[in-house]
Amino acid sequence: MPTYQYKNLKTGEVFEVTQRITETAWTVHPETGDPVKRLISKPGIAFKGSGFYVTDSRPSSNSEG
């Protein structure tokens, strides 16, 4: 299940919640009842190494014949 970040709009606190993709976003803090907003963040995945770059995945124009 993905982890989402939420920000408490009153206090500025940022916290994480593990939710199903099909669940609706929270609008209130579960403990305090303060309004919250889901934050957009980068995915936690990074492609490193050969094979993940344009120059690695396509043959150069010189080698085509």
C-alpha beads as a LAMMPS data file, in Angstrom:
LAMMPS data file: protein, C-alpha beads

65 atoms
64 bonds

1 atom types
1 bond types

-500.0 500.0 xlo xhi
-500.0 500.0 ylo yhi
-500.0 500.0 zlo zhi

Masses

1 110.0

Atoms # bond

1 1 1 0.000 0.000 0.000
2 1 1 1.290 3.482 -0.769
3 1 1 2.277 5.984 1.897
4 1 1 0.820 9.485 1.582
5 1 1 1.966 12.682 3.258
6 1 1 -0.555 15.028 4.813
7 1 1 -0.122 18.528 6.191
8 1 1 -2.122 19.895 9.113
9 1 1 -3.307 23.302 7.878
10 1 1 -3.515 24.762 11.417
11 1 1 -0.222 23.617 12.923
12 1 1 1.876 22.906 9.814
13 1 1 2.635 19.375 11.032
14 1 1 3.460 16.942 8.226
15 1 1 2.659 13.266 8.820
16 1 1 2.497 10.065 6.795
17 1 1 -0.416 7.670 6.404
18 1 1 -0.449 4.274 4.704
19 1 1 -3.674 3.997 2.701
20 1 1 -5.091 1.963 -0.139
21 1 1 -5.119 3.697 -3.531
22 1 1 -8.903 3.391 -3.633
23 1 1 -9.398 5.223 -0.302
24 1 1 -10.400 8.875 -0.446
25 1 1 -7.988 11.496 0.837
26 1 1 -8.404 12.637 4.420
27 1 1 -9.777 16.130 4.988
28 1 1 -9.475 16.204 8.799
29 1 1 -6.777 15.032 11.213
30 1 1 -7.926 11.746 12.798
31 1 1 -6.850 12.761 16.327
32 1 1 -7.381 16.535 16.490
33 1 1 -10.060 17.182 13.863
34 1 1 -7.955 19.960 12.287
35 1 1 -8.222 20.381 8.501
36 1 1 -5.507 18.530 6.536
37 1 1 -4.382 18.422 2.921
38 1 1 -2.655 15.588 1.054
39 1 1 0.751 16.631 -0.260
40 1 1 2.147 15.683 -3.631
41 1 1 5.588 14.139 -3.358
42 1 1 8.071 12.383 -5.597
43 1 1 7.794 8.615 -5.819
44 1 1 10.329 6.647 -3.818
45 1 1 11.963 4.974 -6.801
46 1 1 15.157 5.790 -8.652
47 1 1 16.454 4.115 -11.803
48 1 1 20.236 3.987 -11.711
49 1 1 22.797 2.162 -13.782
50 1 1 23.049 1.271 -17.436
51 1 1 19.890 0.598 -19.381
52 1 1 17.892 3.465 -17.908
53 1 1 19.188 6.282 -20.080
54 1 1 18.147 7.269 -23.605
55 1 1 21.676 6.713 -24.884
56 1 1 21.749 3.192 -23.411
57 1 1 18.389 2.034 -24.724
58 1 1 18.631 3.159 -28.348
59 1 1 21.259 2.224 -30.898
60 1 1 23.298 5.137 -32.157
61 1 1 22.570 6.383 -35.672
62 1 1 26.162 5.487 -36.745
63 1 1 25.747 1.776 -35.992
64 1 1 22.558 1.352 -38.048
65 1 1 23.253 0.102 -41.458

Bonds

1 1 1 2
2 1 2 3
3 1 3 4
4 1 4 5
5 1 5 6
6 1 6 7
7 1 7 8
8 1 8 9
9 1 9 10
10 1 10 11
11 1 11 12
12 1 12 13
13 1 13 14
14 1 14 15
15 1 15 16
16 1 16 17
17 1 17 18
18 1 18 19
19 1 19 20
20 1 20 21
21 1 21 22
22 1 22 23
23 1 23 24
24 1 24 25
25 1 25 26
26 1 26 27
27 1 27 28
28 1 28 29
29 1 29 30
30 1 30 31
31 1 31 32
32 1 32 33
33 1 33 34
34 1 34 35
35 1 35 36
36 1 36 37
37 1 37 38
38 1 38 39
39 1 39 40
40 1 40 41
41 1 41 42
42 1 42 43
43 1 43 44
44 1 44 45
45 1 45 46
46 1 46 47
47 1 47 48
48 1 48 49
49 1 49 50
50 1 50 51
51 1 51 52
52 1 52 53
53 1 53 54
54 1 54 55
55 1 55 56
56 1 56 57
57 1 57 58
58 1 58 59
59 1 59 60
60 1 60 61
61 1 61 62
62 1 62 63
63 1 63 64
64 1 64 65
